[in-house]
């Protein structure tokens, strides 16, 4: 499996993690979704990640 990177490596972060506050928020957000449907939380999680780091 390959990974497609949209930006050059000097601009694309090698990894990402939520800060402590956002990690708690993310876990609570994921819990709002029914079992087996947690992937539906991806949009609010991406929005929070973008708010935290500026872009994803």
TINUVO-344248 format. One record per atom (N, C-alpha, C, O): residue in one letter; chain; atom name; x, y, z. Coordinates in Angstrom, 1 decimal. Layout:
<sites>
 res chain atom     c1     c2     c3
   A     A   CA      X      Y      Z
...
</sites>
This chain:
<sites>
 res chain atom     c1     c2     c3
   X     A    N    0.8   -1.2    0.0
   X     A   CA    0.0    0.0    0.0
   X     A    C    0.9    1.2    0.0
   X     A    O    1.9    1.3    0.7
   X     A    N    0.5    2.2   -0.8
   X     A   CA    1.3    3.4   -0.8
   X     A    C    0.6    4.6   -0.2
   X     A    O   -0.7    4.5    0.0
   X     A    N    1.3    5.6    0.2
   X     A   CA    0.7    6.7    0.8
   X     A    C    0.9    7.9   -0.1
   X     A    O    2.0    8.2   -0.5
   X     A    N   -0.2    8.6   -0.4
   X     A   CA   -0.1    9.7   -1.3
   X     A    C    0.0   11.0   -0.5
   X     A    O   -0.8   11.2    0.4
   X     A    N    1.1   11.7   -0.7
   X     A   CA    1.3   13.0    0.0
   X     A    C    1.0   14.1   -1.0
   X     A    O    1.6   14.1   -2.1
   X     A    N    0.2   15.0   -0.6
   X     A   CA   -0.2   16.1   -1.4
   X     A    C    0.8   17.3   -1.4
   X     A    O    0.8   18.1   -2.3
   X     A    N    1.6   17.4   -0.4
   X     A   CA    2.6   18.5   -0.3
   X     A    C    4.0   17.9   -0.3
   X     A    O    4.1   16.7    0.1
   X     A    N    4.9   18.7   -0.6
   X     A   CA    6.3   18.2   -0.5
   X     A    C    6.6   17.9    0.9
   X     A    O    6.0   18.4    1.9
   X     A    N    7.6   17.0    1.1
   X     A   CA    7.9   16.5    2.5
   X     A    C    8.2   17.6    3.5
   X     A    O    7.9   17.5    4.6
   X     A    N    8.9   18.7    3.0
   X     A   CA    9.3   19.7    4.0
   X     A    C    8.0   20.5    4.5
   X     A    O    8.1   21.1    5.5
   X     A    N    6.9   20.3    3.8
   X     A   CA    5.7   21.0    4.2
   X     A    C    4.7   20.0    4.9
   X     A    O    3.9   20.4    5.7
   X     A    N    4.8   18.8    4.6
   X     A   CA    3.9   17.7    5.1
   X     A    C    4.4   17.2    6.4
   X     A    O    5.5   16.6    6.4
   X     A    N    3.7   17.3    7.5
   X     A   CA    4.2   16.8    8.7
   X     A    C    4.3   15.3    8.7
   X     A    O    3.5   14.6    8.0
   X     A    N    5.3   14.7    9.3
   X     A   CA    5.5   13.3    9.3
   X     A    C    4.5   12.6   10.2
   X     A    O    4.1   11.4    9.9
   X     A    N    3.9   13.3   11.2
   X     A   CA    2.9   12.7   12.0
   X     A    C    2.0   13.7   12.6
   X     A    O    2.3   14.9   12.5
   X     A    N    1.0   13.3   13.3
   X     A   CA    0.1   14.2   13.9
   X     A    C   -0.5   13.6   15.2
   X     A    O   -0.7   12.4   15.2
   X     A    N   -0.7   14.4   16.2
   X     A   CA   -1.4   13.9   17.3
   X     A    C   -2.1   15.1   17.9
   X     A    O   -1.7   16.3   17.9
   X     A    N   -3.3   14.9   18.5
   X     A   CA   -4.1   15.9   19.1
   X     A    C   -3.4   16.3   20.4
   X     A    O   -2.7   15.5   21.1
   X     A    N   -3.5   17.6   20.8
   X     A   CA   -3.0   18.0   22.1
   X     A    C   -4.0   17.3   23.1
   X     A    O   -5.0   16.7   22.8
   X     A    N   -3.6   17.4   24.4
   X     A   CA   -4.4   16.7   25.4
   X     A    C   -5.9   17.1   25.4
   X     A    O   -6.8   16.3   25.5
   X     A    N   -6.2   18.4   25.4
   X     A   CA   -7.5   18.9   25.4
   X     A    C   -8.3   18.3   24.2
   X     A    O   -9.5   17.9   24.3
   X     A    N   -7.7   18.4   23.0
   X     A   CA   -8.4   17.9   21.8
   X     A    C   -8.5   16.4   21.8
   X     A    O   -9.5   15.9   21.2
   X     A    N   -7.6   15.7   22.4
   X     A   CA   -7.7   14.3   22.4
   X     A    C   -8.9   13.8   23.2
   X     A    O   -9.6   12.9   22.9
   X     A    N   -9.1   14.5   24.3
   X     A   CA  -10.3   14.3   25.2
   X     A    C  -11.6   14.6   24.4
   X     A    O  -12.6   13.8   24.4
   X     A    N  -11.6   15.7   23.7
   X     A   CA  -12.7   16.1   22.8
   X     A    C  -13.0   15.0   21.8
   X     A    O  -14.1   14.7   21.5
   X     A    N  -11.9   14.6   21.1
   X     A   CA  -12.0   13.6   20.0
   X     A    C  -12.6   12.3   20.5
   X     A    O  -13.5   11.7   19.9
   X     A    N  -12.2   11.8   21.7
   X     A   CA  -12.7   10.6   22.3
   X     A    C  -14.2   10.8   22.6
   X     A    O  -15.0    9.9   22.3
   X     A    N  -14.6   11.9   23.1
   X     A   CA  -16.0   12.2   23.4
   X     A    C  -16.8   12.2   22.1
   X     A    O  -18.0   11.8   22.1
   X     A    N  -16.3   12.8   21.1
   X     A   CA  -17.0   13.0   19.8
   X     A    C  -17.2   11.6   19.2
   X     A    O  -18.3   11.3   18.7
   X     A    N  -16.2   10.7   19.2
   X     A   CA  -16.3    9.4   18.7
   X     A    C  -17.3    8.6   19.4
   X     A    O  -18.1    7.8   18.8
   X     A    N  -17.4    8.8   20.7
   X     A   CA  -18.4    8.0   21.5
   X     A    C  -19.9    8.4   21.2
   X     A    O  -20.8    7.7   21.5
   X     A    N  -20.1    9.5   20.6
   X     A   CA  -21.4   10.0   20.2
   X     A    C  -22.0    9.1   19.1
   X     A    O  -23.2    9.1   18.9
   X     A    N  -21.2    8.4   18.4
   X     A   CA  -21.6    7.6   17.2
   X     A    C  -21.9    6.2   17.6
   X     A    O  -21.2    5.6   18.5
   X     A    N  -22.9    5.5   17.0
   X     A   CA  -23.2    4.1   17.4
   X     A    C  -22.1    3.2   17.0
   X     A    O  -21.3    3.4   16.1
   X     A    N  -22.1    2.1   17.7
   X     A   CA  -21.1    1.0   17.5
   X     A    C  -21.1    0.7   16.0
   X     A    O  -22.1    0.5   15.3
   X     A    N  -19.9    0.6   15.4
   X     A   CA  -19.7    0.3   14.0
   X     A    C  -19.8    1.5   13.1
   X     A    O  -19.6    1.4   11.9
   X     A    N  -20.2    2.7   13.6
   X     A   CA  -20.3    3.9   12.8
   X     A    C  -19.4    5.0   13.2
   X     A    O  -19.6    6.1   12.8
   X     A    N  -18.4    4.6   14.0
   X     A   CA  -17.5    5.7   14.6
   X     A    C  -16.7    6.4   13.5
   X     A    O  -16.3    7.5   13.7
   X     A    N  -16.6    5.7   12.3
   X     A   CA  -15.8    6.4   11.2
   X     A    C  -16.5    7.6   10.8
   X     A    O  -15.9    8.5   10.1
   X     A    N  -17.8    7.8   11.1
   X     A   CA  -18.6    9.0   10.7
   X     A    C  -18.1   10.2   11.4
   X     A    O  -18.4   11.3   11.1
   X     A    N  -17.2   10.0   12.4
   X     A   CA  -16.7   11.2   13.2
   X     A    C  -15.5   11.8   12.5
   X     A    O  -15.0   12.8   13.0
   X     A    N  -15.1   11.3   11.3
   X     A   CA  -13.9   11.8   10.7
   X     A    C  -14.0   13.3   10.3
   X     A    O  -13.0   14.0   10.4
   X     A    N  -15.1   13.8    9.9
   X     A   CA  -15.2   15.2    9.5
   X     A    C  -15.0   16.1   10.7
   X     A    O  -14.2   17.0   10.6
   X     A    N  -15.8   15.9   11.8
   X     A   CA  -15.5   16.8   12.9
   X     A    C  -14.1   16.7   13.5
   X     A    O  -13.5   17.6   14.0
   X     A    N  -13.5   15.5   13.4
   X     A   CA  -12.1   15.3   13.9
   X     A    C  -11.1   16.0   13.0
   X     A    O  -10.2   16.6   13.4
   X     A    N  -11.4   15.9   11.7
   X     A   CA  -10.5   16.7   10.7
   X     A    C  -10.6   18.2   10.9
   X     A    O   -9.6   18.9   10.8
   X     A    N  -11.8   18.6   11.2
   X     A   CA  -12.0   20.1   11.4
   X     A    C  -11.2   20.5   12.7
   X     A    O  -10.6   21.5   12.7
   X     A    N  -11.3   19.7   13.7
   X     A   CA  -10.6   20.0   15.0
   X     A    C   -9.1   20.0   14.7
   X     A    O   -8.3   20.8   15.3
   X     A    N   -8.6   19.0   14.0
   X     A   CA   -7.2   18.9   13.7
   X     A    C   -6.7   20.1   12.9
   X     A    O   -5.6   20.7   13.2
   X     A    N   -7.5   20.6   12.0
   X     A   CA   -7.2   21.8   11.2
   X     A    C   -7.2   23.0   12.1
   X     A    O   -6.3   23.9   11.9
   X     A    N   -8.1   23.1   13.0
   X     A   CA   -8.1   24.2   13.9
   X     A    C   -6.8   24.2   14.8
   X     A    O   -6.3   25.3   15.1
   X     A    N   -6.4   23.0   15.2
   X     A   CA   -5.2   22.9   16.0
   X     A    C   -3.9   23.2   15.3
   X     A    O   -3.1   24.0   15.8
   X     A    N   -3.7   22.7   14.1
   X     A   CA   -2.5   22.8   13.4
   X     A    C   -2.5   23.7   12.2
   X     A    O   -1.4   23.9   11.6
   X     A    N   -3.6   24.2   11.8
   X     A   CA   -3.7   25.1   10.7
   X     A    C   -4.1   24.4    9.4
   X     A    O   -4.8   25.1    8.6
   X     A    N   -3.7   23.2    9.2
   X     A   CA   -4.1   22.5    8.0
   X     A    C   -3.8   21.0    8.1
   X     A    O   -3.0   20.6    8.9
   X     A    N   -4.5   20.3    7.4
   X     A   CA   -4.3   18.8    7.4
   X     A    C   -4.0   18.3    6.0
   X     A    O   -3.8   17.1    5.8
</sites>
